[in-house]
Amino acid sequence: MALSEIDRNLLSRCLSRKPRAWDDFVDRFMGLVLHVIDHSAASRGFRLSSEEREDLAADVFLALVKDDLGVLRRFRGEASLATYLTVITRRVVVARLMRNNQTAHAEAAAVMDSARHEPADDGQAVRRINDRDEVAQLLEELEGTEAQIVRMYHLEGKSYQEISSLVGMPENSIGPTLSRAREKMRKAGVE
C-alpha cells in the first residue's frame, strides 16, 4: 500500500517543522505505536507495566525525532507510513526489551554471587553457601513461587526461559524475583 495523501501531508509538515505538526503526528500514530509495543512484548513473553509501556512509547518517538527526524527523513514512501512506523517501533521495542533482559540476567548473576557470601563479622572470613542442605534450609524462609523459582534456578539448574514457562511468569521477571528472594534468604541467614 502506498503512502496516503493524508500521511504525505503530515510527514511533510513534520519535516518542515510546521506548528502542531508533531502533535498531529503523535495523535495519529500513538495508538499504532502502543499496539505494536503490546504485541511485540507479548510475543516475547514480557508483561509490561503501564510505566514500562509509556517508556517504550517515549523511546519510539525519541528514535523518530533523533538526528533531526532522521528516521522520518529516510522514509521513501514505498509502503504506508503506518507499515514503516510498525517496523521502526518493533525494532526499538525488541532492542530495548532484549537489552533490559540482558541487564536483568547480569544483575541477577551479580546478586547470586553476593548471596553466596555472608557478610564478615568481627573479622570472620566470608563463608560460601555451597551445601545443598543449607540452600534447602534457606528455602524454608520463602513461600510459593519465590521458593519454586529459587529451587529451579539454584538446585535444578533451569534457565530463566524454562522457569518462565513452568511458572507462567514473564522471563524478564525471573531475575528480579530471584533478587528479592536472595535478599530474604540473606537476611534470614543460616544458624
BAMARDO-207609 format. One line per field, with one value per atom (N, C-alpha, C): residue number from 1; residue in three letters; atom name; x, y, z. Coordinates in pm, whole numbers, always signed. Atoms other than C-alpha are relative to their C-alpha. Last residue first. Example, Ala and Ser with C-alpha at 12.3 -4.5 7.8 and 13.67 -1.06 7.14 Angstrom:
BEGIN
k = (2 / 2 / 2 / 1 / 1 / 1);
r = (SER / SER / SER / ALA / ALA / ALA);
a = (N / CA / C / N / CA / C);
x = (-82 / +1367 / -77 / +89 / +1230 / +90);
y = (-119 / -106 / +109 / -119 / -450 / +120);
z = (-6 / +714 / +73 / +0 / +780 / +0);
END
This chain:
BEGIN
k = (191 / 191 / 191 / 190 / 190 / 190 / 189 / 189 / 189 / 188 / 188 / 188 / 187 / 187 / 187 / 186 / 186 / 186 / 185 / 185 / 185 / 184 / 184 / 184 / 183 / 183 / 183 / 182 / 182 / 182 / 181 / 181 / 181 / 180 / 180 / 180 / 179 / 179 / 179 / 178 / 178 / 178 / 177 / 177 / 177 / 176 / 176 / 176 / 175 / 175 / 175 / 174 / 174 / 174 / 173 / 173 / 173 / 172 / 172 / 172 / 171 / 171 / 171 / 170 / 170 / 170 / 169 / 169 / 169 / 168 / 168 / 168 / 167 / 167 / 167 / 166 / 166 / 166 / 165 / 165 / 165 / 164 / 164 / 164 / 163 / 163 / 163 / 162 / 162 / 162 / 161 / 161 / 161 / 160 / 160 / 160 / 159 / 159 / 159 / 158 / 158 / 158 / 157 / 157 / 157 / 156 / 156 / 156 / 155 / 155 / 155 / 154 / 154 / 154 / 153 / 153 / 153 / 152 / 152 / 152 / 151 / 151 / 151 / 150 / 150 / 150 / 149 / 149 / 149 / 148 / 148 / 148 / 147 / 147 / 147 / 146 / 146 / 146 / 145 / 145 / 145 / 144 / 144 / 144 / 143 / 143 / 143 / 142 / 142 / 142 / 141 / 141 / 141 / 140 / 140 / 140 / 139 / 139 / 139 / 138 / 138 / 138 / 137 / 137 / 137 / 136 / 136 / 136 / 135 / 135 / 135 / 134 / 134 / 134 / 133 / 133 / 133 / 132 / 132 / 132 / 131 / 131 / 131 / 130 / 130 / 130 / 129 / 129 / 129 / 128 / 128 / 128 / 127 / 127 / 127 / 126 / 126 / 126 / 125 / 125 / 125 / 124 / 124 / 124 / 123 / 123 / 123 / 122 / 122 / 122 / 121 / 121 / 121 / 120 / 120 / 120 / 119 / 119 / 119 / 118 / 118 / 118 / 117 / 117 / 117 / 116 / 116 / 116 / 115 / 115 / 115 / 114 / 114 / 114 / 113 / 113 / 113 / 112 / 112 / 112 / 111 / 111 / 111 / 110 / 110 / 110 / 109 / 109 / 109 / 108 / 108 / 108 / 107 / 107 / 107 / 106 / 106 / 106 / 105 / 105 / 105 / 104 / 104 / 104 / 103 / 103 / 103 / 102 / 102 / 102 / 101 / 101 / 101 / 100 / 100 / 100 / 99 / 99 / 99 / 98 / 98 / 98 / 97 / 97 / 97 / 96 / 96 / 96 / 95 / 95 / 95 / 94 / 94 / 94 / 93 / 93 / 93 / 92 / 92 / 92 / 91 / 91 / 91 / 90 / 90 / 90 / 89 / 89 / 89 / 88 / 88 / 88 / 87 / 87 / 87 / 86 / 86 / 86 / 85 / 85 / 85 / 84 / 84 / 84 / 83 / 83 / 83 / 82 / 82 / 82 / 81 / 81 / 81 / 80 / 80 / 80 / 79 / 79 / 79 / 78 / 78 / 78 / 77 / 77 / 77 / 76 / 76 / 76 / 75 / 75 / 75 / 74 / 74 / 74 / 73 / 73 / 73 / 72 / 72 / 72 / 71 / 71 / 71 / 70 / 70 / 70 / 69 / 69 / 69 / 68 / 68 / 68 / 67 / 67 / 67 / 66 / 66 / 66 / 65 / 65 / 65 / 64 / 64 / 64 / 63 / 63 / 63 / 62 / 62 / 62 / 61 / 61 / 61 / 60 / 60 / 60 / 59 / 59 / 59 / 58 / 58 / 58 / 57 / 57 / 57 / 56 / 56 / 56 / 55 / 55 / 55 / 54 / 54 / 54 / 53 / 53 / 53 / 52 / 52 / 52 / 51 / 51 / 51 / 50 / 50 / 50 / 49 / 49 / 49 / 48 / 48 / 48 / 47 / 47 / 47 / 46 / 46 / 46 / 45 / 45 / 45 / 44 / 44 / 44 / 43 / 43 / 43 / 42 / 42 / 42 / 41 / 41 / 41 / 40 / 40 / 40 / 39 / 39 / 39 / 38 / 38 / 38 / 37 / 37 / 37 / 36 / 36 / 36 / 35 / 35 / 35 / 34 / 34 / 34 / 33 / 33 / 33 / 32 / 32 / 32 / 31 / 31 / 31 / 30 / 30 / 30 / 29 / 29 / 29 / 28 / 28 / 28 / 27 / 27 / 27 / 26 / 26 / 26 / 25 / 25 / 25 / 24 / 24 / 24 / 23 / 23 / 23 / 22 / 22 / 22 / 21 / 21 / 21 / 20 / 20 / 20 / 19 / 19 / 19 / 18 / 18 / 18 / 17 / 17 / 17 / 16 / 16 / 16 / 15 / 15 / 15 / 14 / 14 / 14 / 13 / 13 / 13 / 12 / 12 / 12 / 11 / 11 / 11 / 10 / 10 / 10 / 9 / 9 / 9 / 8 / 8 / 8 / 7 / 7 / 7 / 6 / 6 / 6 / 5 / 5 / 5 / 4 / 4 / 4 / 3 / 3 / 3 / 2 / 2 / 2 / 1 / 1 / 1);
r = (GLU / GLU / GLU / VAL / VAL / VAL / GLY / GLY / GLY / ALA / ALA / ALA / LYS / LYS / LYS / ARG / ARG / ARG / MET / MET / MET / LYS / LYS / LYS / GLU / GLU / GLU / ARG / ARG / ARG / ALA / ALA / ALA / ARG / ARG / ARG / SER / SER / SER / LEU / LEU / LEU / THR / THR / THR / PRO / PRO / PRO / GLY / GLY / GLY / ILE / ILE / ILE / SER / SER / SER / ASN / ASN / ASN / GLU / GLU / GLU / PRO / PRO / PRO / MET / MET / MET / GLY / GLY / GLY / VAL / VAL / VAL / LEU / LEU / LEU / SER / SER / SER / SER / SER / SER / ILE / ILE / ILE / GLU / GLU / GLU / GLN / GLN / GLN / TYR / TYR / TYR / SER / SER / SER / LYS / LYS / LYS / GLY / GLY / GLY / GLU / GLU / GLU / LEU / LEU / LEU / HIS / HIS / HIS / TYR / TYR / TYR / MET / MET / MET / ARG / ARG / ARG / VAL / VAL / VAL / ILE / ILE / ILE / GLN / GLN / GLN / ALA / ALA / ALA / GLU / GLU / GLU / THR / THR / THR / GLY / GLY / GLY / GLU / GLU / GLU / LEU / LEU / LEU / GLU / GLU / GLU / GLU / GLU / GLU / LEU / LEU / LEU / LEU / LEU / LEU / GLN / GLN / GLN / ALA / ALA / ALA / VAL / VAL / VAL / GLU / GLU / GLU / ASP / ASP / ASP / ARG / ARG / ARG / ASP / ASP / ASP / ASN / ASN / ASN / ILE / ILE / ILE / ARG / ARG / ARG / ARG / ARG / ARG / VAL / VAL / VAL / ALA / ALA / ALA / GLN / GLN / GLN / GLY / GLY / GLY / ASP / ASP / ASP / ASP / ASP / ASP / ALA / ALA / ALA / PRO / PRO / PRO / GLU / GLU / GLU / HIS / HIS / HIS / ARG / ARG / ARG / ALA / ALA / ALA / SER / SER / SER / ASP / ASP / ASP / MET / MET / MET / VAL / VAL / VAL / ALA / ALA / ALA / ALA / ALA / ALA / ALA / ALA / ALA / GLU / GLU / GLU / ALA / ALA / ALA / HIS / HIS / HIS / ALA / ALA / ALA / THR / THR / THR / GLN / GLN / GLN / ASN / ASN / ASN / ASN / ASN / ASN / ARG / ARG / ARG / MET / MET / MET / LEU / LEU / LEU / ARG / ARG / ARG / ALA / ALA / ALA / VAL / VAL / VAL / VAL / VAL / VAL / VAL / VAL / VAL / ARG / ARG / ARG / ARG / ARG / ARG / THR / THR / THR / ILE / ILE / ILE / VAL / VAL / VAL / THR / THR / THR / LEU / LEU / LEU / TYR / TYR / TYR / THR / THR / THR / ALA / ALA / ALA / LEU / LEU / LEU / SER / SER / SER / ALA / ALA / ALA / GLU / GLU / GLU / GLY / GLY / GLY / ARG / ARG / ARG / PHE / PHE / PHE / ARG / ARG / ARG / ARG / ARG / ARG / LEU / LEU / LEU / VAL / VAL / VAL / GLY / GLY / GLY / LEU / LEU / LEU / ASP / ASP / ASP / ASP / ASP / ASP / LYS / LYS / LYS / VAL / VAL / VAL / LEU / LEU / LEU / ALA / ALA / ALA / LEU / LEU / LEU / PHE / PHE / PHE / VAL / VAL / VAL / ASP / ASP / ASP / ALA / ALA / ALA / ALA / ALA / ALA / LEU / LEU / LEU / ASP / ASP / ASP / GLU / GLU / GLU / ARG / ARG / ARG / GLU / GLU / GLU / GLU / GLU / GLU / SER / SER / SER / SER / SER / SER / LEU / LEU / LEU / ARG / ARG / ARG / PHE / PHE / PHE / GLY / GLY / GLY / ARG / ARG / ARG / SER / SER / SER / ALA / ALA / ALA / ALA / ALA / ALA / SER / SER / SER / HIS / HIS / HIS / ASP / ASP / ASP / ILE / ILE / ILE / VAL / VAL / VAL / HIS / HIS / HIS / LEU / LEU / LEU / VAL / VAL / VAL / LEU / LEU / LEU / GLY / GLY / GLY / MET / MET / MET / PHE / PHE / PHE / ARG / ARG / ARG / ASP / ASP / ASP / VAL / VAL / VAL / PHE / PHE / PHE / ASP / ASP / ASP / ASP / ASP / ASP / TRP / TRP / TRP / ALA / ALA / ALA / ARG / ARG / ARG / PRO / PRO / PRO / LYS / LYS / LYS / ARG / ARG / ARG / SER / SER / SER / LEU / LEU / LEU / CYS / CYS / CYS / ARG / ARG / ARG / SER / SER / SER / LEU / LEU / LEU / LEU / LEU / LEU / ASN / ASN / ASN / ARG / ARG / ARG / ASP / ASP / ASP / ILE / ILE / ILE / GLU / GLU / GLU / SER / SER / SER / LEU / LEU / LEU / ALA / ALA / ALA / MET / MET / MET);
a = (N / CA / C / N / CA / C / N / CA / C / N / CA / C / N / CA / C / N / CA / C / N / CA / C / N / CA / C / N / CA / C / N / CA / C / N / CA / C / N / CA / C / N / CA / C / N / CA / C / N / CA / C / N / CA / C / N / CA / C / N / CA / C / N / CA / C / N / CA / C / N / CA / C / N / CA / C / N / CA / C / N / CA / C / N / CA / C / N / CA / C / N / CA / C / N / CA / C / N / CA / C / N / CA / C / N / CA / C / N / CA / C / N / CA / C / N / CA / C / N / CA / C / N / CA / C / N / CA / C / N / CA / C / N / CA / C / N / CA / C / N / CA / C / N / CA / C / N / CA / C / N / CA / C / N / CA / C / N / CA / C / N / CA / C / N / CA / C / N / CA / C / N / CA / C / N / CA / C / N / CA / C / N / CA / C / N / CA / C / N / CA / C / N / CA / C / N / CA / C / N / CA / C / N / CA / C / N / CA / C / N / CA / C / N / CA / C / N / CA / C / N / CA / C / N / CA / C / N / CA / C / N / CA / C / N / CA / C / N / CA / C / N / CA / C / N / CA / C / N / CA / C / N / CA / C / N / CA / C / N / CA / C / N / CA / C / N / CA / C / N / CA / C / N / CA / C / N / CA / C / N / CA / C / N / CA / C / N / CA / C / N / CA / C / N / CA / C / N / CA / C / N / CA / C / N / CA / C / N / CA / C / N / CA / C / N / CA / C / N / CA / C / N / CA / C / N / CA / C / N / CA / C / N / CA / C / N / CA / C / N / CA / C / N / CA / C / N / CA / C / N / CA / C / N / CA / C / N / CA / C / N / CA / C / N / CA / C / N / CA / C / N / CA / C / N / CA / C / N / CA / C / N / CA / C / N / CA / C / N / CA / C / N / CA / C / N / CA / C / N / CA / C / N / CA / C / N / CA / C / N / CA / C / N / CA / C / N / CA / C / N / CA / C / N / CA / C / N / CA / C / N / CA / C / N / CA / C / N / CA / C / N / CA / C / N / CA / C / N / CA / C / N / CA / C / N / CA / C / N / CA / C / N / CA / C / N / CA / C / N / CA / C / N / CA / C / N / CA / C / N / CA / C / N / CA / C / N / CA / C / N / CA / C / N / CA / C / N / CA / C / N / CA / C / N / CA / C / N / CA / C / N / CA / C / N / CA / C / N / CA / C / N / CA / C / N / CA / C / N / CA / C / N / CA / C / N / CA / C / N / CA / C / N / CA / C / N / CA / C / N / CA / C / N / CA / C / N / CA / C / N / CA / C / N / CA / C / N / CA / C / N / CA / C / N / CA / C / N / CA / C / N / CA / C / N / CA / C / N / CA / C / N / CA / C / N / CA / C / N / CA / C / N / CA / C / N / CA / C / N / CA / C / N / CA / C / N / CA / C / N / CA / C / N / CA / C / N / CA / C / N / CA / C / N / CA / C / N / CA / C / N / CA / C / N / CA / C / N / CA / C / N / CA / C / N / CA / C / N / CA / C / N / CA / C / N / CA / C);
x = (-56 / +2248 / +68 / -1 / +2191 / +68 / -127 / +2095 / -14 / +34 / +1742 / +127 / +39 / +1859 / -29 / -120 / +2045 / -31 / -80 / +1740 / +125 / +70 / +1515 / +84 / -9 / +1771 / -68 / -134 / +1802 / +18 / -7 / +1425 / +136 / +78 / +1416 / +10 / -69 / +1699 / -73 / -115 / +1542 / +73 / +55 / +1215 / +112 / +39 / +1405 / -60 / -117 / +1576 / -37 / -68 / +1257 / +119 / +33 / +1051 / +74 / -69 / +1209 / -35 / -142 / +1106 / +74 / -85 / +741 / +148 / -42 / +580 / +86 / +93 / +382 / +30 / +79 / +566 / -98 / +53 / +697 / -89 / +108 / +732 / -62 / +111 / +925 / -116 / +77 / +1140 / -123 / +67 / +1250 / -88 / +104 / +1327 / -79 / +111 / +1516 / -116 / -22 / +1729 / -120 / +85 / +1696 / +32 / -79 / +1988 / -81 / +28 / +1778 / +72 / -16 / +1913 / -20 / -123 / +1984 / +20 / -120 / +1733 / +127 / -24 / +1451 / +132 / -30 / +1476 / +34 / -134 / +1494 / +43 / -95 / +1190 / +144 / -1 / +985 / +105 / -72 / +1075 / +15 / -140 / +967 / +83 / -71 / +652 / +146 / +62 / +518 / +95 / +128 / +698 / -33 / +77 / +1048 / -130 / +36 / +1224 / -89 / +114 / +1219 / -46 / +124 / +1440 / -123 / +32 / +1722 / -132 / +42 / +1717 / -39 / +133 / +1726 / -54 / +92 / +2020 / -143 / +12 / +2198 / -97 / +83 / +2124 / -20 / +141 / +2255 / -93 / +57 / +2590 / -149 / -19 / +2779 / -60 / +110 / +2685 / +9 / +83 / +3020 / -111 / +33 / +3163 / -91 / +125 / +3344 / -24 / -13 / +3614 / -138 / +20 / +3544 / +8 / -115 / +3698 / -17 / -117 / +3442 / +117 / +20 / +3152 / +127 / -94 / +3206 / -29 / -93 / +2899 / +88 / +58 / +2758 / +97 / -90 / +2856 / -80 / -74 / +2656 / +97 / +86 / +2410 / +71 / -6 / +2688 / -86 / -136 / +2736 / +9 / -22 / +2364 / +139 / +67 / +2329 / +20 / -77 / +2590 / -61 / -124 / +2423 / +85 / +34 / +2084 / +126 / +24 / +2226 / -31 / -129 / +2372 / -16 / -80 / +2046 / +133 / +60 / +1844 / +79 / -37 / +2082 / -54 / -141 / +2041 / +48 / -7 / +1663 / +144 / +46 / +1674 / +12 / -102 / +1885 / -37 / -114 / +1648 / +112 / +36 / +1346 / +117 / +5 / +1513 / -34 / -136 / +1613 / +1 / -73 / +1270 / +142 / +53 / +1095 / +79 / -34 / +1310 / -40 / -145 / +1290 / +43 / -38 / +914 / +150 / +43 / +856 / +43 / -88 / +1060 / -33 / -132 / +877 / +96 / +11 / +536 / +136 / -6 / +634 / -13 / -136 / +709 / +15 / -84 / +379 / +144 / +33 / +188 / +86 / -73 / +367 / -26 / +75 / +234 / +86 / +104 / +491 / -81 / +28 / +731 / -105 / +137 / +717 / -38 / +5 / +1093 / -142 / +118 / +1121 / -15 / -42 / +1478 / -118 / -61 / +1360 / +42 / +109 / +1130 / +55 / +76 / +1419 / -112 / -72 / +1639 / -77 / +103 / +1386 / +59 / +85 / +1664 / -101 / -74 / +1909 / -89 / -146 / +1662 / +61 / -46 / +1297 / +152 / +51 / +1182 / +53 / -73 / +1404 / -45 / -133 / +1259 / +85 / +12 / +911 / +133 / +34 / +999 / -4 / -120 / +1175 / -25 / -89 / +874 / +128 / +60 / +648 / +88 / -27 / +885 / -57 / -143 / +878 / +35 / -19 / +497 / +145 / +65 / +481 / +18 / -90 / +731 / -55 / -119 / +522 / +98 / +37 / +199 / +119 / +78 / +365 / -37 / -46 / +474 / -92 / +118 / +437 / +50 / -18 / +711 / -136 / +24 / +671 / +22 / -128 / +831 / -12 / -50 / +501 / +136 / +75 / +355 / +57 / -32 / +626 / -68 / -141 / +600 / +39 / -15 / +219 / +143 / +69 / +199 / +21 / -73 / +462 / -62 / -121 / +299 / +84 / +40 / -39 / +123 / +34 / +115 / -41 / -123 / +281 / -29 / -77 / -40 / +126 / +71 / -244 / +75 / -21 / +17 / -68 / -69 / +15 / +22 / +38 / -236 / +59 / +142 / -206 / -39 / +11 / +176 / -145 / -64 / +172 / -15 / +92 / -79 / +55 / +115 / +139 / -100 / -43 / +442 / -113 / -19 / +266 / +38 / +91 / +133 / +19 / +65 / +327 / -102 / +119 / +518 / -62 / +16 / +861 / -114 / -13 / +917 / -16 / -136 / +980 / +29 / -96 / +665 / +142 / +13 / +452 / +100 / -58 / +582 / -5 / -145 / +504 / +71 / -43 / +150 / +153 / +13 / +94 / +53 / -101 / +224 / +2 / -129 / +18 / +113 / +4 / -303 / +135 / -17 / -215 / +0 / +124 / -171 / +30 / +18 / +168 / -126 / -80 / +139 / -34 / +85 / +0 / +89);
y = (+10 / -2059 / -134 / +141 / -1990 / -4 / +62 / -1641 / -145 / +111 / -1495 / -69 / -56 / -1163 / -110 / -59 / -1340 / +55 / +111 / -1556 / +52 / +58 / -1251 / -112 / -99 / -1078 / -53 / +10 / -1392 / +97 / +123 / -1400 / -13 / -21 / -1037 / -122 / -101 / -1096 / +23 / +64 / -1418 / +98 / +89 / -1234 / -72 / -79 / -956 / -86 / -59 / -1215 / +85 / +105 / -1411 / +58 / -14 / -1107 / -101 / -116 / -1069 / +26 / +30 / -1426 / +118 / -50 / -1341 / -22 / -137 / -1568 / +49 / -93 / -1882 / +146 / -69 / -2100 / +102 / +91 / -2363 / +71 / +81 / -2135 / -93 / -85 / -1872 / -84 / -36 / -2131 / +80 / +121 / -2276 / +32 / +33 / -1930 / -123 / -94 / -1825 / -36 / -135 / -2137 / +88 / -39 / -2444 / +143 / -53 / -2558 / +41 / +81 / -2781 / +51 / +142 / -2657 / -87 / +34 / -2292 / -150 / -65 / -2198 / -55 / +36 / -2443 / +56 / +144 / -2411 / -39 / +18 / -2031 / -146 / -57 / -2021 / -19 / +84 / -2258 / +50 / +122 / -2074 / -90 / -37 / -1744 / -124 / -15 / -1903 / +36 / +5 / -2022 / +11 / +66 / -1925 / -2 / -51 / -1841 / -78 / -140 / -1881 / +59 / +4 / -2261 / +141 / +0 / -2201 / -5 / -139 / -2110 / +9 / -63 / -2464 / +146 / +51 / -2609 / +64 / -66 / -2384 / -45 / -140 / -2502 / +76 / -2 / -2865 / +142 / +9 / -2812 / +3 / +127 / -2700 / -1 / +93 / -2427 / -136 / +96 / -2127 / -95 / +31 / -1958 / -96 / +142 / -1808 / -22 / +12 / -1475 / -148 / +20 / -1497 / -11 / +139 / -1357 / -9 / +60 / -1016 / -145 / -2 / -902 / -76 / -70 / -1003 / -11 / +37 / -1093 / +85 / -106 / -1053 / -46 / -71 / -1382 / +110 / -43 / -1487 / +63 / +118 / -1691 / +33 / +77 / -1405 / -124 / -60 / -1185 / -77 / +9 / -1416 / +56 / +139 / -1451 / -19 / +18 / -1073 / -143 / -73 / -1043 / -18 / +74 / -1315 / +67 / +121 / -1150 / -82 / -41 / -815 / -121 / -39 / -972 / +40 / +122 / -1151 / +33 / +74 / -831 / -128 / -71 / -637 / -74 / +30 / -898 / +67 / +140 / -873 / -39 / +8 / -493 / -142 / -67 / -503 / -8 / +92 / -761 / +60 / +115 / -549 / -96 / -42 / -234 / -118 / -32 / -393 / +37 / +127 / -553 / +27 / +73 / -221 / -128 / -73 / -13 / -81 / +5 / -270 / +68 / +136 / -318 / -9 / +23 / +57 / -137 / -78 / +104 / -26 / +61 / -180 / +73 / +130 / -54 / -67 / -27 / +301 / -129 / -43 / +186 / +21 / +119 / -1 / +32 / +88 / +302 / -126 / -54 / +530 / -88 / -99 / +310 / +48 / +70 / +148 / +106 / +121 / +277 / -88 / -1 / +625 / -121 / -17 / +654 / +1 / +70 / +711 / +31 / +115 / +828 / -79 / -52 / +1173 / -115 / -44 / +1004 / +53 / +119 / +812 / +38 / +82 / +1122 / -121 / +84 / +1344 / -93 / -89 / +1595 / -80 / -43 / +1329 / +80 / -1 / +1177 / +40 / -139 / +1273 / +13 / -68 / +921 / +144 / +53 / +743 / +72 / -58 / +970 / -47 / -136 / +870 / +75 / +6 / +504 / +142 / +42 / +559 / -2 / -116 / +754 / -33 / -94 / +464 / +124 / +53 / +227 / +91 / -20 / +444 / -49 / -142 / +455 / +30 / -23 / +75 / +145 / +57 / +43 / +23 / -85 / +281 / -50 / -119 / +96 / +94 / -89 / -225 / +121 / -135 / -459 / +71 / -75 / -833 / +137 / -108 / -989 / +59 / +44 / -1329 / +106 / +41 / -1240 / -37 / +110 / -1227 / -51 / +123 / -1023 / -118 / +48 / -757 / -133 / +41 / -718 / -56 / +124 / -713 / -53 / +108 / -455 / -135 / +24 / -230 / -119 / +74 / -268 / -32 / +135 / -168 / -84 / +76 / +126 / -143 / +25 / +252 / -84 / +100 / +214 / -38 / +127 / +402 / -114 / +52 / +679 / -135 / +129 / +720 / -58 / +94 / +995 / -140 / +35 / +1186 / -108 / +86 / +1171 / -43 / +127 / +1307 / -98 / +72 / +1578 / -138 / +40 / +1688 / -81 / +114 / +1685 / -49 / +118 / +1904 / -122 / +110 / +2148 / -125 / +0 / +2437 / -114 / -87 / +2336 / -7 / -55 / +2181 / +101 / -146 / +2130 / +72 / -24 / +1758 / +148 / +31 / +1742 / +34 / -103 / +1924 / -24 / -124 / +1697 / +112 / +19 / +1388 / +126 / -1 / +1510 / -12 / -139 / +1591 / +11 / -76 / +1250 / +145 / +26 / +1084 / +77 / -54 / +1249 / -18 / -146 / +1183 / +64 / -74 / +813 / +150 / -108 / +648 / +78 / -121 / +337 / +102 / -118 / +0 / +124);
z = (-135 / +6207 / +17 / -43 / +5838 / +135 / -36 / +5731 / +40 / -91 / +5738 / +49 / -129 / +5594 / +102 / -59 / +5311 / +139 / -49 / +5238 / +72 / -115 / +5213 / +62 / -108 / +4986 / +127 / -57 / +4778 / +116 / -79 / +4728 / +66 / -123 / +4616 / +92 / -82 / +4367 / +132 / -64 / +4239 / +92 / -102 / +4175 / +74 / -117 / +3996 / +112 / -66 / +3773 / +121 / -75 / +3695 / +78 / -143 / +3596 / +86 / -56 / +3249 / +146 / -18 / +3165 / +64 / +108 / +3217 / +31 / -30 / +3479 / -117 / +64 / +3396 / +32 / -103 / +3650 / -59 / -103 / +3406 / +102 / +56 / +3103 / +104 / +46 / +3294 / -52 / -119 / +3469 / -38 / -49 / +3136 / +120 / +97 / +2995 / +46 / -20 / +3307 / -91 / +54 / +3273 / +31 / +113 / +3499 / -43 / +111 / +3715 / -122 / +119 / +3941 / -124 / -28 / +4273 / -123 / -71 / +4200 / +22 / +52 / +3930 / +66 / +140 / +3996 / -52 / +7 / +4376 / -145 / -54 / +4361 / -11 / +95 / +4130 / +48 / +119 / +4346 / -100 / -36 / +4664 / -122 / -26 / +4509 / +29 / +126 / +4363 / +22 / +132 / +4693 / -117 / +23 / +5011 / -149 / +114 / +5122 / -14 / -29 / +5457 / -110 / -93 / +5410 / +36 / +78 / +5106 / +89 / +34 / +5343 / -77 / -125 / +5485 / -25 / -32 / +5133 / +127 / +93 / +5048 / +30 / -43 / +5362 / -90 / -120 / +5276 / +52 / +39 / +4922 / +121 / -41 / +5063 / -34 / +110 / +4888 / +30 / -18 / +5095 / -118 / +116 / +5100 / +38 / +11 / +5419 / -121 / +75 / +5433 / -27 / +144 / +5695 / -64 / +41 / +6039 / -152 / +66 / +6100 / -39 / -87 / +6354 / -62 / -126 / +6131 / +82 / -106 / +5766 / +123 / -38 / +5547 / +117 / -114 / +5425 / +37 / -105 / +5080 / +113 / -43 / +4830 / +113 / -90 / +4803 / +53 / -133 / +4660 / +100 / -51 / +4365 / +140 / -39 / +4319 / +58 / -129 / +4323 / +48 / -101 / +4048 / +139 / -22 / +3842 / +107 / -76 / +3889 / +29 / -138 / +3778 / +87 / -57 / +3463 / +147 / -20 / +3383 / +67 / -112 / +3441 / +28 / -123 / +3216 / +121 / -23 / +2942 / +128 / -41 / +2974 / +29 / -139 / +2963 / +53 / -81 / +2645 / +148 / -6 / +2492 / +85 / -83 / +2579 / +14 / -141 / +2445 / +91 / -44 / +2113 / +148 / -17 / +2076 / +49 / -115 / +2137 / +25 / -123 / +1901 / +122 / -17 / +1620 / +130 / -38 / +1662 / +26 / -139 / +1658 / +47 / -86 / +1339 / +147 / +4 / +1164 / +93 / -67 / +1272 / +7 / -143 / +1173 / +82 / -32 / +819 / +151 / +12 / +797 / +39 / -113 / +928 / -3 / -115 / +681 / +122 / -77 / +402 / +115 / -74 / +181 / +72 / +77 / -83 / +67 / +48 / +70 / -82 / +146 / +95 / -57 / +52 / +471 / -149 / +82 / +538 / -58 / +124 / +655 / -93 / +88 / +908 / -132 / +40 / +1062 / -95 / +98 / +1060 / -49 / +63 / +1238 / -107 / +80 / +1318 / -84 / +121 / +1436 / -95 / -7 / +1683 / -135 / +5 / +1635 / +2 / +119 / +1538 / -10 / +116 / +1792 / -128 / -8 / +2062 / -119 / +53 / +1948 / +7 / +143 / +1992 / -58 / +73 / +2325 / -151 / +3 / +2455 / -78 / +98 / +2357 / -12 / +134 / +2539 / -107 / +27 / +2850 / -141 / +32 / +2836 / -33 / +130 / +2820 / -45 / +100 / +3104 / -141 / +7 / +3315 / -106 / +78 / +3232 / -13 / -85 / +3347 / -85 / -26 / +3073 / +99 / -45 / +3063 / +41 / -97 / +2853 / +36 / -136 / +2687 / +107 / -57 / +2354 / +147 / +82 / +2164 / +49 / -27 / +2449 / -79 / -135 / +2427 / +27 / -1 / +2049 / +136 / +76 / +2060 / +5 / -71 / +2337 / -70 / -125 / +2178 / +72 / +38 / +1833 / +124 / +43 / +1978 / -34 / -121 / +2164 / -34 / -75 / +1844 / +124 / +74 / +1643 / +79 / -14 / +1903 / -68 / -136 / +1917 / +19 / -4 / +1537 / +140 / +105 / +1461 / +23 / -15 / +1788 / -100 / -119 / +1768 / +20 / +31 / +1411 / +117 / +88 / +1499 / -34 / -83 / +1791 / -82 / -81 / +1561 / +89 / +86 / +1304 / +83 / -35 / +1566 / -84 / -132 / +1405 / +11 / -5 / +1090 / +139 / -136 / +1140 / +9 / +14 / +767 / +132 / +48 / +828 / -20 / -107 / +1038 / -42 / -104 / +779 / +113 / +53 / +502 / +103 / +1 / +710 / -49 / -140 / +777 / +9 / -47 / +408 / +144 / +74 / +294 / +51 / -63 / +568 / -69 / -137 / +448 / +68 / +10 / +82 / +139 / +21 / +157 / -5 / -97 / +113 / -33 / +15 / -99 / +108 / +0 / +0 / +0);
END
